[in-house]
Amino acid sequence: MRMRNMSNSEIAVGIWNRCVFGTHLKYTLKWSDIGIDNDAVMSVRSLWDKRDLGCMKGSYSGFVDPDDVLLLKLIPCADTDV
């Protein structure tokens, strides 16, 4: 997993499934793993799919195919009623 702070409080996160001969795996990105408070509500966007996934509190889980990448953009969510 790699992350980078971007402009305007945005965070980019890449999760790579390095298992070339395996199956797709479910990964859970906990906010605490990247230095964000677990009580924070973040808007999650899939950059490959160009799709907003909604506001999440504490973590996000998603499947990644073998030798593929899940690339996300996190932004503090204005709607904290999750």
C-alpha positions in Angstrom: 0.0 0.0 0.0 1.2 3.5 -0.9 -0.2 6.8 0.1 0.5 10.4 -0.7 -0.9 13.7 0.7 -2.2 15.9 -2.1 -3.5 19.4 -2.3 -6.7 20.6 -0.5 -6.6 17.8 2.2 -6.9 15.1 -0.4 -5.1 11.8 0.0 -4.2 9.3 -2.8 -3.9 5.6 -1.8 -2.8 2.7 -4.0 -3.3 -0.9 -3.0 -1.5 -3.5 -5.1 -2.4 -7.2 -5.1 1.0 -8.6 -5.8 -0.4 -12.2 -6.0 0.1 -12.9 -9.7 -1.2 -16.5 -9.6 -3.9 -16.1 -7.1 -7.4 -14.9 -7.0 -8.8 -11.5 -6.3 -8.4 -10.5 -2.7 -10.5 -8.2 -0.4 -8.3 -5.5 1.2 -9.4 -3.2 4.0 -7.8 0.2 4.3 -8.1 1.4 7.9 -7.8 5.2 8.2 -5.4 4.6 11.1 -3.0 2.8 8.7 -2.4 6.0 6.9 -2.5 8.4 9.8 -6.1 9.4 9.8 -8.3 9.3 13.0 -10.6 6.3 12.9 -13.6 8.5 13.7 -13.0 10.6 10.6 -15.6 10.4 7.8 -13.9 10.4 4.4 -15.3 10.6 0.9 -13.9 7.7 -1.2 -13.4 7.9 -4.9 -12.1 5.1 -7.2 -9.7 6.8 -9.6 -9.6 3.9 -12.1 -13.4 3.6 -12.3 -14.0 7.4 -12.0 -16.7 6.6 -9.5 -17.6 8.1 -6.1 -18.0 5.2 -3.6 -19.6 7.3 -0.8 -18.6 8.6 2.6 -17.0 6.0 4.9 -16.1 6.1 8.6 -12.9 4.4 9.8 -12.1 2.2 6.8 -12.9 1.1 3.3 -12.9 -2.5 1.9 -12.6 -3.4 -1.7 -11.6 -6.3 -4.0 -8.4 -6.2 -6.0 -7.7 -8.7 -8.9 -4.3 -10.5 -9.1 -1.5 -8.1 -10.1 -3.9 -5.2 -10.2 -4.2 -1.9 -8.3 -7.0 -0.2 -6.4 -6.4 3.5 -6.6 -8.4 5.7 -4.3 -8.8 9.4 -3.5 -9.9 10.3 0.0 -11.3 13.7 0.9 -12.8 14.7 4.3 -16.6 14.3 3.9 -18.9 17.2 4.4 -21.7 14.9 5.4 -20.7 13.3 8.7 -24.0 11.3 9.2 -22.7 7.9 8.1 
